[in-house]
């Protein structure tokens, strides 16, 4: 008789659940930050291209498309990993550094208290941050827009990694807006993680805006050289064509 492995897994002891949460914090923060940096780079390119018209055909136009599409695909895979969970395992047996797994661990008041006691932030501030994270994720999960975006991104990730020869293409591929939507959920969670883990405040949107200026300067040079553009002309209809 086949055993039900899910029923065989016992809930984690509070100390182990606390340690797993603490292990997830820096990994998850770094993954979210890298995703946000990638999206900032894509957004800077998009904004610049929407202000610029190609003056003449360029041998580098396809190369630019490949670069931006690669950034977008990488962002889809990153955001999928950030929200990943294995449906075939209980949450207590998951080894993923993802938001759903972390939120599951932190739903337990004893785990939240243990994490807060060990936090680099004052205990009450840490508890407030943990409650904020849980609230953000709970609210997002209940919204159909989030559910649909997450479903499309997860399906794309699974299809992309499977490489099934005879499987048809995804009927409902993810939208660029799906990535940005999930990023808006991940960003404030990352900010709270940083406070709890390091005891310092980081305003990621402000940092992204500063970094975007550098990204824009980079793309301006790249597009000027590769696409023979003039930034003073009218706006094209799409980003990099289709």
C-alpha positions as CSV (number, residue, x, y, z in Angstrom):
1,X,0.0,0.0,0.0
2,X,1.4,3.4,-1.0
3,X,2.1,5.7,1.9
4,X,0.8,9.2,2.0
5,X,4.0,11.1,2.3
6,X,2.3,14.4,3.1
7,X,0.6,12.9,6.2
8,X,4.0,11.4,7.3
9,X,5.6,14.9,7.6
10,X,5.3,16.3,11.1
11,X,5.1,20.1,11.8
12,X,8.4,21.7,12.4
13,X,9.6,22.4,15.9
14,X,9.6,26.2,16.6
15,X,13.4,26.4,16.6
16,X,13.8,24.7,13.3
17,X,11.0,26.8,11.7
18,X,12.7,29.9,13.0
19,X,16.1,28.8,11.6
20,X,14.5,28.1,8.2
21,X,12.9,31.5,8.2
22,X,16.2,33.1,9.0
23,X,17.9,31.1,6.2
24,X,15.3,32.2,3.7
25,X,15.5,35.9,4.6
26,X,18.8,36.8,2.8
27,X,18.3,34.5,-0.1
28,X,14.8,35.8,-0.8
29,X,15.8,39.4,-0.4
30,X,18.6,39.0,-2.9
31,X,16.4,37.2,-5.4
32,X,13.7,39.9,-5.2
33,X,16.3,42.7,-5.5
34,X,17.9,41.1,-8.6
35,X,14.5,40.8,-10.1
36,X,13.7,44.4,-9.4
37,X,17.0,45.5,-10.9
38,X,16.3,43.5,-14.0
39,X,12.9,45.1,-14.3
40,X,14.4,48.6,-13.8
41,X,16.8,47.9,-16.7
42,X,13.9,46.8,-18.9
43,X,11.8,49.7,-17.9
44,X,14.6,52.2,-18.7
45,X,15.0,50.7,-22.1
46,X,11.3,50.8,-22.8
47,X,10.9,54.4,-21.7
48,X,13.8,55.4,-23.9
49,X,12.5,53.6,-26.9
50,X,9.1,55.2,-26.5
51,X,10.8,58.6,-26.8
52,X,12.9,57.6,-29.8
53,X,12.2,56.7,-33.5
54,X,14.7,54.6,-35.4
55,X,16.2,56.9,-38.1
56,X,17.3,54.0,-40.3
57,X,17.6,50.2,-40.2
58,X,20.4,48.9,-38.1
59,X,22.3,45.6,-38.1
60,X,22.0,45.6,-34.3
61,X,18.3,45.9,-34.0
62,X,17.7,42.2,-33.7
63,X,20.5,42.0,-31.1
64,X,18.8,44.7,-29.0
65,X,15.5,42.7,-29.2
66,X,17.3,39.5,-28.0
67,X,18.9,41.4,-25.1
68,X,15.6,42.8,-23.9
69,X,13.6,39.6,-24.4
70,X,16.3,37.7,-22.5
71,X,15.9,40.2,-19.6
72,X,12.2,39.7,-19.6
73,X,12.4,35.9,-19.7
74,X,14.9,36.0,-16.9
75,X,12.6,38.2,-14.9
76,X,9.7,35.8,-15.5
77,X,11.8,32.9,-14.2
78,X,13.0,34.9,-11.2
79,X,9.6,36.0,-10.2
80,X,8.3,32.4,-10.6
81,X,11.0,31.2,-8.3
82,X,10.2,33.9,-5.7
83,X,6.6,32.7,-5.6
84,X,7.4,29.0,-6.1
85,X,6.0,26.1,-4.0
86,X,6.0,22.4,-4.7
87,X,2.4,21.2,-4.7
88,X,3.6,17.6,-4.1
89,X,5.1,18.4,-0.7
90,X,3.8,19.8,2.5
91,X,5.0,23.2,3.4
92,X,6.9,21.9,6.4
93,X,9.0,19.7,4.0
94,X,9.7,22.5,1.4
95,X,13.3,23.6,1.0
96,X,12.4,26.6,-1.2
97,X,13.5,30.1,-0.4
98,X,10.2,31.5,-1.6
99,X,7.5,33.9,-0.4
100,X,4.8,31.3,0.1
101,X,7.1,29.0,2.1
102,X,8.3,31.9,4.3
103,X,4.7,33.1,4.8
104,X,3.6,29.6,5.9
105,X,6.4,29.5,8.5
106,X,5.6,32.9,9.8
107,X,1.9,32.2,10.2
108,X,2.7,30.5,13.5
109,X,2.8,33.1,16.3
110,X,5.5,31.1,18.1
111,X,7.7,31.3,15.1
112,X,7.1,35.0,14.6
113,X,8.0,35.6,18.2
114,X,11.2,33.5,18.0
115,X,12.2,35.3,14.8
116,X,11.5,38.7,16.4
117,X,13.6,37.9,19.5
118,X,16.6,37.1,17.3
119,X,16.0,40.1,14.9
120,X,18.5,42.9,14.5
121,X,15.6,45.2,14.8
122,X,13.8,45.9,18.1
123,X,11.4,43.1,18.9
124,X,8.2,45.1,18.5
125,X,9.4,46.5,15.2
126,X,10.3,43.1,14.0
127,X,6.8,41.7,15.0
128,X,5.2,44.6,13.1
129,X,7.3,43.9,10.0
130,X,6.3,40.2,10.1
131,X,2.6,41.1,10.4
132,X,3.0,43.5,7.5
133,X,4.5,40.8,5.3
134,X,1.7,38.4,6.1
135,X,-0.9,41.0,5.4
136,X,0.6,41.9,2.1
137,X,0.7,38.3,0.9
138,X,-2.7,37.5,2.2
139,X,-4.3,40.4,0.5
140,X,-2.5,39.6,-2.8
141,X,-3.5,36.0,-2.8
142,X,-7.2,36.9,-2.5
143,X,-7.1,39.1,-5.6
144,X,-8.0,37.5,-9.0
145,X,-5.6,39.7,-10.8
146,X,-2.7,38.4,-8.7
147,X,-4.0,34.8,-9.1
148,X,-4.2,35.0,-12.9
149,X,-0.8,36.7,-13.2
150,X,0.8,34.1,-11.0
151,X,-0.9,31.2,-12.9
152,X,0.4,32.5,-16.3
153,X,3.9,33.0,-15.0
154,X,4.0,29.6,-13.4
155,X,2.7,27.9,-16.5
156,X,5.2,29.7,-18.6
157,X,8.1,28.6,-16.3
158,X,6.9,25.0,-16.3
159,X,6.5,24.9,-20.1
160,X,9.8,26.7,-20.7
161,X,11.8,24.3,-18.5
162,X,10.0,21.1,-19.6
163,X,10.9,21.6,-23.3
164,X,8.3,19.0,-24.3
165,X,8.7,18.4,-28.1
166,X,5.0,17.5,-28.7
167,X,3.4,19.9,-26.2
168,X,1.7,22.8,-27.7
169,X,2.7,26.4,-26.9
170,X,1.1,28.0,-23.9
171,X,-2.4,29.3,-24.7
172,X,-2.3,32.1,-22.2
173,X,1.3,33.4,-22.0
174,X,2.3,35.9,-19.3
175,X,2.1,39.6,-19.8
176,X,4.8,42.0,-19.0
177,X,2.4,43.6,-16.6
178,X,2.2,40.3,-14.7
179,X,5.8,40.5,-13.8
180,X,5.5,44.1,-12.5
181,X,2.3,43.1,-10.6
182,X,4.0,40.4,-8.7
183,X,7.0,42.7,-8.2
184,X,4.8,45.1,-6.4
185,X,3.9,42.4,-4.0
186,X,7.4,41.2,-3.5
187,X,9.0,44.6,-3.0
188,X,7.5,45.6,0.3
189,X,8.0,42.1,1.6
190,X,11.7,42.4,0.8
191,X,11.9,45.8,2.6
192,X,10.5,44.2,5.8
193,X,12.9,41.3,5.5
194,X,15.8,43.7,5.3
195,X,14.7,45.5,8.5
196,X,14.2,42.2,10.4
197,X,17.4,40.6,9.1
198,X,19.8,43.6,9.2
199,X,18.0,46.2,11.4
200,X,18.2,48.8,8.6
201,X,15.6,50.5,6.4
202,X,15.8,50.4,2.6
203,X,13.4,52.2,0.4
204,X,13.7,50.0,-2.7
205,X,11.5,52.1,-5.0
206,X,13.8,55.1,-4.3
207,X,16.9,53.0,-4.9
208,X,15.4,51.7,-8.2
209,X,14.7,55.3,-9.3
210,X,18.3,56.2,-8.7
211,X,19.6,53.1,-10.5
212,X,17.2,53.7,-13.4
213,X,19.1,57.0,-14.2
214,X,22.3,55.0,-14.7
215,X,20.4,52.4,-16.7
216,X,18.9,55.1,-18.9
217,X,22.4,56.6,-19.5
218,X,23.6,53.1,-20.5
219,X,20.7,52.5,-22.9
220,X,21.1,56.0,-24.4
221,X,24.7,55.2,-25.4
222,X,23.8,51.7,-26.6
223,X,20.9,52.8,-28.7
224,X,22.6,55.8,-30.1
225,X,25.5,53.7,-31.3
226,X,23.5,50.6,-32.4
227,X,20.3,52.1,-33.8
228,X,21.3,55.5,-35.1
229,X,18.6,57.3,-33.1
230,X,17.8,60.8,-32.4
231,X,16.2,61.3,-29.0
232,X,14.3,64.4,-30.0
233,X,12.0,62.8,-32.5
234,X,8.5,61.4,-32.1
235,X,7.4,58.3,-30.3
236,X,7.1,54.8,-31.9
237,X,4.1,52.6,-31.0
238,X,5.9,49.6,-29.6
239,X,8.9,48.6,-27.7
240,X,11.5,47.1,-30.0
241,X,8.9,45.9,-32.5
242,X,7.3,42.5,-32.3
